[in-house]
Amino acid sequence: MPFANWSEFEAVVVTRAHRVEGKLRLPPETATAAYLNLENKAFLPLEDVRVYPGGFRRGGEAILEAGFLAVAKRQLLWLAGGRPMQPPAGIVVRRRAAIFFADNVLVGEVETLKSLDLPAFFSRAGAFVTLFAAGVYPLPGFGEGRAPEARFDFLTVHLGGIEGVLELERADAHPRWGGLY
């Protein structure tokens, strides 16, 4: 059986229109972002799923429940669950970033090589990256002293679905952004 040694994780997958809750399976020692960056995989398979309307903010009752659902990777905005990327120790630093979507902002840290600033990292990154110590903030209202709606140890973010990135180190001098995180 090909999935016998794969690990199973609870996952929340967010698209523009839906929130999908289910079980994600990953090959041994494979990070969620690395698995999603495999070019020969167009879908993310999930098991025991519940689909809710409303994106991250899950509106109402489940509109679909199924034993299996394959979510098109191009539709993913971000997901919680699985394993984070683990780059080699000593050659990376964490840089604070705010990643913007149409109705929310993810604030956290990305791990980059010490030699790369945040713009260089994002210009070279794969389609999916890990955001550590992440908070989900509403938009509008982001940067106005509001607490995050949710916190996660890490999220896997689809860069193809974002609208922009704010480097928070450079924004610290601005009173609206400096107090976040």
C-alpha angles and dihedrals in degrees: 000000000000096000097047095106097035118113121239123220136179107245141188114204118194123202127170092268107022147042113215119196119191148103122305123199122206131186115251114292093356120136120226092243092049091051092048091047091062102116096209092062115080095171139050109222116216130181132210092016135184118192121205130186121238105056115244093352092062106216117212131317126349111279093198136021121186143158091235137018129171110209116204107245091220088064095053118106097176141325140207118217142055123059130324123234112268111203119189113286119251099025099073138067130195117242124194117239141169113215114202128214129171095273108011144032127221114212121192146094133299122200113234135172110269089244094058127078118209097267090051091048094052092045089057102034125111120248092271124048136175119248111197128207089012130186126191114221128186121248121241100042097040113142095023098108095273121148118240117267089226140001128213134185086229142345131200109229127200105221090198089068100048128100097207150325128241116202102221097201088064091043097052092096090060112086093219096057106025097080096054126110 
